[in-house]
């Protein structure tokens, strides 16, 4: 009787498996949106996060446990999966987990599903990145390789619940014949931190771009669009993000004669972003692919106009943003110039995006996962 009372009264135990993203990266901040979600879930459940790569030993989570194998990315996914599975299994024997949650659909998602089947527990797999991408021009995305595509779809079919960030992602899975229930659960932001600031409507117009300099973020389209905008408008662009293209974008900036109109900020702490959104009138986001693009929601929550390519959240919020086809810098420039000439239209578009961001904040996201967990835990 005492044992039954213990299990009925204790917090449900959740094992969250990640390939990384917690206690990694610049400023040891990992992926802030993911960490915020885990912190929110930890208020309702007893959460242990298991990482497939090493974590900073000095990192102390606020509300959850963090465990990891000692590994480097060069080690095979199978080797890391086996080692982490033994760690999770041992912990489960000491005090059973009620649900396994794999973040991303690769090794972490597969491990969550396998452990769920082995230990007769429900599994949730959340797709957050390139799993639903197929960008042939830069050889980016799981769906470009038949072996990875089969692995992914097999994992998802065996999961008790699949979640994605956007309807854009869900439509890709449907295109490949995936018929099981998909929960579309965008990652919201803390709207007490990402909030509107008073600013004077331009000109000069302040544009912001927040993304690491990589091929998939397509900063070439960003700069070519901004060059056309600057020809007609008094404006300045700030770019925040680490450079993984070895100066290619800075070189293009020089070739386009934009050096006086563009500032490269380098990596920026997530906690410092509200300061830049307070400066910006618009954020330009020109990715070839996004699962969501949390930064677009951060901008919307700050009443900053979102203008960019129709992928991820911008695809879902087509009428709350300025959206064009990926790579179409001419159309993007033209649409930005049109809305900049119509303050009423600009502000109504910003307001619609802001209302969406407020309604789908981090509390919304946490509550959606709380409901998903509770629906599947017996």
TARA-V921038 format. One record per pair of residues at least 24 apart in sequence whose C-alpha atoms are under 6 Angstrom apart, sorted by the first residue. I is the first residue (numbers start at 1). GAP is how many residues later the second one is. Records with the same first field share a line. If there is no record, write none. Layout:
# TARA-V921038
I: GAP, GAP
This chain:
# TARA-V921038
11: 34, 35
12: 33
13: 33, 34, 84, 85
14: 33, 83, 84, 85
15: 33, 34, 85
16: 33, 85, 86
17: 32, 33, 85, 91
18: 33, 85, 90
19: 32, 33, 89
20: 31, 33
23: 32, 33
40: 326
99: 24
101: 24
104: 24
110: 45
113: 46
122: 38
123: 36, 37
124: 35, 36, 37, 38
125: 37
126: 36, 37, 38
127: 37
128: 163
129: 162
165: 127
168: 144
187: 178
188: 172, 173, 174, 177
189: 172, 173
190: 172
194: 80, 107, 108
195: 106, 107
196: 106, 107
197: 81
203: 31
204: 30, 31
205: 30
206: 29, 30, 74, 75
207: 29, 30, 73, 75, 76
208: 29, 30, 72, 75
209: 30, 74, 75
210: 29, 30
211: 30
212: 29, 30
213: 30, 31
214: 30, 31
216: 71, 72
217: 70
218: 68, 69
221: 106, 108
222: 64
225: 104, 108
229: 104
236: 25
237: 25
238: 24, 25
239: 25, 26
240: 25, 26, 27
241: 25, 26
242: 24, 25
282: 24
284: 24
288: 38
300: 53, 54
301: 53, 56
303: 47, 51
305: 45
320: 29, 32, 33
